[in-house]
Amino acid sequence: MPTLQFKGRNIIWNHHLTVPYHTLDEVPANSFDPKKGEGNIIVEGDNLTALKALLPQYAGKVKCIYIDPPYNTGNEGWVYNDKVNSPLINDWLGKTVGTDDLTRHDKWLCMMVPRLQLLRELLSDDGAIFISCDDNEQHNLRSILDDVFGQNNFIQNIIWQKKFSPQNDAKYFSDNHDFIICYAKNKVAGDVSIGWSRNLMARTEDQDNRYSNPDNDPRGPWASSDMTVRTYTPDYDYEITTPSGRIIKPTNGRCWFTSKENFENLVEEDRIWYGENGNNVPRIKKFLSEVQDGIVPVSVWLHSEVGHNQQAKQELKKIFDDVELPFETPKPVSLIKHIIKIAANENDIILDSFAGSGTTGQAVLELNKEDGGNRKFILVQMTEATDAEPNKNIAKDITAERIKRAITKYDLNSGFAYYKLGTAIDAETLLQGNLPTYEQFAKYVFYLCTGQHHSKPKEIKPKDYFVGNAGNTAIYLIYEQDFEKLTQLALNLSLAEKFRKASANKPVVVYAPACFLDEEYLQDFNMQFVSIPYNLFQKNEQP
């Protein structure tokens, strides 16, 4: 399969693996009624680091991802700031990407790839991702999505009519649409049973009104449809005699959709309509009672159905009538609701890692109010603080504030917990004495051990060093949030016997700074020791 080459590709392709895990530290002062909205979270911080921090708890659990990254028009003022160990990348750091930047597309791709890699890990096996973009990067985005998600998992390149009127001052064409590219983590095909399956859209009253019953058929309202098809089959090209005696054949190059024998069965079942005078070209009757429960989604979304940019601005003004917002092209709530209706069900998790004004969070809560669902959102947003604006905080002052005000204004009966990225769980940070809590480290260890998030974090017992069960294996972590105590902790005979008894002699995995047991003991009792991956006994001297 062809691959897209760009500056920095080989450097950043696996960069997501080197990003350290960080703790997520709740900021209660910025949360809003978290008990009502248990499971809804807003994370303040760089979205690459935040996505890595979410993995231990949410890997493989997110059903629908929607992101609206920078379109890379050259006028957005975004800055490449990923800390990649490379002279090429280091030369890019801190520099605004403008229209005259000859590496603009390379930088955008280097920014997107590691985030897409992590988003794929967070996505459930039956999940899908939707990404807004325009012509600046649409072709490049398709190429890297083919590489990250697999070409066979492409679903659709959706066209969204973002404007309701043409731009008469446009130089060439009035740009009235954006793209929304959709990929599944696994596309259902052939014998594959696990994969993303889109939902049907609810039928509208107007659609139901297209059905009538002019012949008083006891089966109820119906609509007629064409009986001919373009794929020509000689056996399906035959004469039909109408009740009035008129002989009809398919138009040139076409044939009937079914065999003559089956057609006669349809006539017997009164499923063929020749018009009120019995002289028209035959059409097949499709009854409202027999149609699908919903409508198959289409690939062109009109502003009259899902909203437009101007509508989105008006929605923000209704909530922020006292604040000037920095968003030129926000997305309407109805657009995101449409995506969620297609992609997720009533108890699923929806993630937006370029959360901006928080439209995705509001869309989730409004849908829950409409249908009684229990969907949860995860929103990730940077502060976007600069030297000129050191106190700027988009995550707190706009993303979280919008959700807070929307809940109150529209009686959405929910809430959220607000988190900041905390300390890194890596050797350098830990050696400096910045230690995570037991619960934070336990979730990380569980993910290291199993590759899955910890689904029952309430079972973590710090006093017993118990992390949790993974299938038939018990996982323990000998750890305390105190450096001096850590230097004295180890897997010894007393603890080993305690773990064996508590786990009813099933396989045990123990993470600890050291082990005082010999290999023979560990093998005899089906116990595995894993050294905590840093040297806790060489604490760096602080300046």
N, C-alpha and C positions, 0 to 999 in steps of 0.2 A: 504494500500500500504506500503511495507517495506520502511524504511528510514535509511539513513546512519548515524551512530553514531560516533562522534569524539570529542576529548577534546575541550571544549569551545563552542559546538553547542548551548546549551541553553543560553549561555551568549551573543553570537553575532547574534542570529537569527533575532532579531528585533533591532539590533544596528543602522541600517540605519534610524530608526525613531528618535533616539536621536542626530544624527549628526545635528548641527545647520546650518541654511541657511547662506550663505555668499554672499556678493555683488560680482559682477564681474566688475572689474575696468579696463577700456581700457588703454593700453599703446601705444599711437600713434607712439612713436619712434620705436616700434617693429612691428607695422602693415605695410602692404604693399598694397598700392592702394585699400583701403577698399571699395571705391565707386564702383569700377569695380567688386569686389567680394562680394557685399553686401549679408550677410547671412553666408558667410564662416568665421568661428572663430577658433582660437587656444587659448586654456586655459592653462596657466601655473599654476601648483599646484598639490597637492595630488588628485588622481582621485576620491576617495570616497567623499571628500568635494566638489570637482568640480561637480560631478554628482548631488549632492544635490542642489548646487547653480544653476544648469541648469533647475531644475524642474519647477520653476514658469513660465519660458518662453517656455519650450520645452516638458513638460509632455504630453505624448500621441501623439507626433508630429514626432517622428523619425521612418522612414520606415525600415531602414536597419542598424543593428549594426554589426560591425566586431571588434573583439578584439583578441590580441595575447599576453595573459598574460604570466608570467614566467612559463616555463614548469616544474619547481621544480625538476631539475635534481640534485641539490645540488652543482652545479658548477657555478651558476649564480650570487651569492653574493647578493641576495635580502634580505631585512630586513623587519620584521613585525613591523609596527609603528602605527597601528590604536589605537587611544586613547579610549580604552574600560575600563569602571570602574570595574575592576576585578583584584584581586591579581594574578590569573593565567595569565591573559593577560599582566599585568604590568611586570611580570617576563620575558616575551618574548621581550619586547620593546628594540629596538636598537641592537639586536643580529642578526648577519648574519646567514642565514639558510644554513647549509652545509650538506654534505652527511652523516656525523656521528650524525646528529641531529635526535633523536628518535621521536621527535614531528614534524618533517618536514611536513608530510602530514596534520596533524591537523592545523598547522599554515597556510598552503596554503589554506585550506578550510575555515578557519576563515577569511582570507583575501578576498576570492572570494565571499562568501555568501552575505554580505551587498552590495557589488558592483553589483552583479546580481539582487538583490532586486530593486535597484534604476534603473538599466538598463531596467528592465521590466516596471517600471513606465514611463520611457521616451519613450518606444516603442509604436507605434501606434497600434490600434486594428488589423490592417491588416499588421503588421510588423513582421520581423523575425530577429533572432540573429545568428551569425556564430562565432564560437570560435575555434581557433587553439590550438592543444595540441598534446602530444605524449603519449606513454604508461605509463609514470610516473603517470599521474593523469587522464587519459581518463576514467577509470572505476569510479573513485570518482566524476569526473565532471558530468558524466551522472546521477549519483544518486542525486546530489544536484540540477541539472537542472530539474529533475523530480519533486523535491519538490517545487522549485521556480516557474517554468513555467507550471507544470502539466505534468504528464506522457503522457497524451493524446495529448500533443502539440509537442511531439518529431517528427521531420521530417526525418532526415537522419544523419548517421555517415559517412561522406565523406572521402575517402582515396585520399590523394594528394601525388603524386610521387615527392618528394622534391629533389632527386638526380638523375643524369643521368648516373652514373656509380656505380658499386658495390664497397664496401670496402673490399679489399682482406685481410686486417689485422683484420677484425672483429672476435671476440672470438667465437661467435655462429652463428649469422645471420647478414647479411649486412642490416642495418636499412635504408631503402630507402624511407620510407613514413612517413607522419604525418597524423593526423586526423583533420577534420574540422567538428565540431558538430553543427547541425542546429536545432533550436527550433522556432516555431511560438508563438506569443503571443496568438493567437487564430487560431487553425487549422480548416479549412473549412471541415465540416462533416455533413451529413444528411441535416437538414433544416436550418443549420446555414448559413446566407448570408454574415456576416461580418467576415472576417478572411484573413489570408495570402494566396495568390495565386501566385505561382511561374510563372515567365515568361518563354516562350519557347526561346531556343537559335536560333540565325539566321542560316539559311542553308548556307553551304559553296559551293563553285563552284565544289569541288570534289564530294560532296554529290549529287548535281544536275546532275553531269556527269555520275552517276550510272544509270540514266534513258536513255533508247534508244527507237527506234521505228522500230524493224526489220520487222513488218508486215504492215508498213505504215498506222497505225490506225489514222483516222482523228482527234481523241481526243488528239493526240500528244504523247510525250515520256512517257514510262511507265517502271516499273520494276515488276518482278513476285515474288511471295512469296508462301511459303508452305501452302497447304490447309488442312493439318492434325493437330490435337491437341491431347494432352495427356489425357485430361479429357474425358473418354469414355462414349458415349451415344449410345445405341443400334440402335436407329432410324437414327443415322448419320453414321452408318456402312453399306454401300451399294456398289454395283459394279458400275463402270464407264467404258464405252466403248469409247476408243479413236477414232479419225477420221480414223486411220489405221486399226481399228478393234480389237485392243488389249484390253483385259478386265483387269481392275486394281481394287484392293481393298486396303484399308489402311493397313499399316504394323501392325503386332501383337501388341495389346494393345492400338492402336490409332484409331481414327475415323476422318471423314471429319469434317470441322469446321461448316458446315451448312447442312440443310435438303436436301433431294433429290429434292423436289419441288423448293426450292430456287436455288439449283445448276442449274437446268434446265433454270431458269430465267437468271442466269448469262451467260449461254451458248448462250441464245438468244441475250443477250446484247454484245456478243463477249468480255467477260471479262475472259475467260478461255484460257490458253495457254498450248498447248501440245508439244511445240517444233516445229522447222521448218519442221520436217518430220511427225508431227502429231502422234507420237508414244510414247512420253514421259509421265511420271506421270503428271497429270494435276496440274497446278499452277494458282493462281489468279493474274490478272493484276491490278496493282495500278498505277494510272496516276499521273504524276508530277503536273498537274493542280489541282488535288483533294487532295493532301497531305496537312498537316497542314502548317501554315505559318512559323513554326519553328520546332526545334528538342527538344524533352523532355530531360532535363539535366540528365546525368548519374551520378552515385555515385563514380566512379573512375576517377580521374583527372590526366592525364598523363602530364609529364613535357613538352612534345612536344606541348601540347595544352595550358597550363597555366603557364609555366615557372618553374624554380627551384631555389634553394638557391644561386647557383653560378651565375646565371643570375642576381639575385637581387643584389649581391655584385658588379657586373659589372655596373649595373644601377647606384648604389651609387657612384662608382668611376668616372663615366662620369660627375656627378654633383659636387662631392667633390674630385676633383683631387689634392687639396692642403691640405686636412685634413685627419687624421687617425681616422676612426670611430670605436666605441666600440661595433658594432653589428656583432655577429658571424653568426647568421641565419636570416638575413632579408628576408622579403617576396617580391616576384617579383610583379611589377605593374600589369602584366597580370593576376595574380591570383586574386587580389582584384577586378579588372575590371570584371572578370568572375562572382564573387560573386554578384557584384552590378547589372550586367545585369540580373541575375536570380531573384534577390530579390527586386529591386526597379525600379521606372519609372523615366521619364526625369525631373520631378520637385520635387523629394523627397529629404529628409535630410538623410545623412549617418553619423553615429557617430563611432568614434574609441577612446576609453578611455585609451588605452595603445598605444599611437600613435607612440612612438619610433622615427624612422627615417622619419615618415610622408608619408609612401607609400600610405596609404588610401587617403590622400588629393590629391596627384598627380594622383592617379587612377580616382578620381572623375572629376578632371579638364580635364584629357585626354579624358575621355568619353564624356564630354560636348563638347569638340572640335570636336570629331568624328561625333556626331549625332545632334549637335545643342541644346543639353539639357541644363537645368538650375538647375542641382542638386547642393546641398549645403553640405559642410562638417563641422563637429564639431570634432576637434582633442583635446585631453586632454593629457598632458604629464608633469611629474614632472621635477624639475631641476636636481635631483639626486646629489645635493651638499652634501659633507661630511666634517668632520673636516679637513681631509687631502686635500680636494679640495673644499674649501668654495665658489669659484667662478664658479664652474661647473654648467652649465645650458643647459641641453639637449633640453628643450622646445624651448628656444630662438636660441641657436647656431646650432642646428641640425634640429629639426622638422620644425620650422618656416623658417630657412635658406634654407632647401631643397625645400620647396614649393616656396619660393621667387626665387631661382635659376632656378627651373623647369619652372616656369611661363616665365621667361626671355629667357631661353635656347630653349624652345619648343614652344614659342609664344602661350601660353595658354590663354592669354587675360582675366586675372582674378586677384584676390587679396584676402586679408583676413584682419580681425581685430584681434588684439592680446590682450588678457585679462590676468590679474592676479587675483587670489582670493583676495578679499578685506576683509573688516571687517565682523565679524559674526553678524547676526541679532538675538541676543539672549539677555537675561536679563543682564548677566554679562558684556558683551561688551557694551551694550547701557548705563548701569549705570556708566560706566567709561567715558562716553562722546564721544565714537566713533560712531557717528550717520551716517546712510546711507543717500543718497540724497532722495528727495521726490520720484523721479521716481523709484529708486531701492526699496524703501519701499512699494510703491504703487503696484508694480508687485508682491511682496511678499504677501501683504494683499489680492490682487485679487486671488492669488493661495490658500491662507488660506480659503477664503470665498467660492470659487467655486470648488476647486480641479483641476482647469484647468489653462493653461498658458494664459497670456494676449495677445490675438491675434491682438489687436489694441493699442499698447503702445503710439502711437502718439496722442491718444484721452485723455491721462492723462493731467489734468490741475491743476498744483500746486496752482495757485492763487485762484482757485475756490474750492480747496480741492476735486476735482473730480477724481475718479480712473477709472471708466468705467461702462458699462452696462453688466449685465449677464442675458440674457433673458429679462424678464420684470422687473428686479430689478436694481436700480441704486446704485452704491457703492461709498461711500465718505470716505476720510481719512483726519482727522484734525491733521496735523503734519507739523512741520518745522524742518530743520536741525540746530537747535539751542536749546541747553538744557534750557537756561533761559526762552526762549519764550514758550517752551513746558510746563513748569510748570504753565503757565497761560492759556493754551488752553483748551477748553471744548466745548461740544455740548450744545449751548444755544438756546434761542428762536429765536434770529435773524438769526443764521445760519440754524436752522431747517426750518424756513419759506423760506429762500433762496433755500435750497435744495428741498423743496416741490415744489416750483414754477418752478425750473429748470428741475425737473424730471416729470413735468405734473401730480403730485399727484400719481404716481405709487409707488410700494413698494421701500423703501429706507433702506440701511444698512450703518451705520456710525461707523467707527473706530475712537476712540478719547481717550485721556488720562482721560477724566472725562465727566460727563453728569450733566447739571443743570436743566433737564426737568423731570417731574414726569412720572410714568409709565402709567398713564391714557392718557396723551398727546401722548405718543409714540404709544399706542394701537389705539387711535382714528384716528391717521394719518398714520397708517401702517408703522411705523418707528422703526427700530431695532438698539439699541446701543450696540456696542461691545467694551469693554475696551481693549485698547492696552495692550498686555500680559506682561507687566513689570511695576514696580513701578518707574515712571519717577521722583517722588518727593523725592527720597532718593539717590541722587547722591553720589557715593562712594568718599571718600576723597583720592586724589592722593598723593602718598608718595613724 
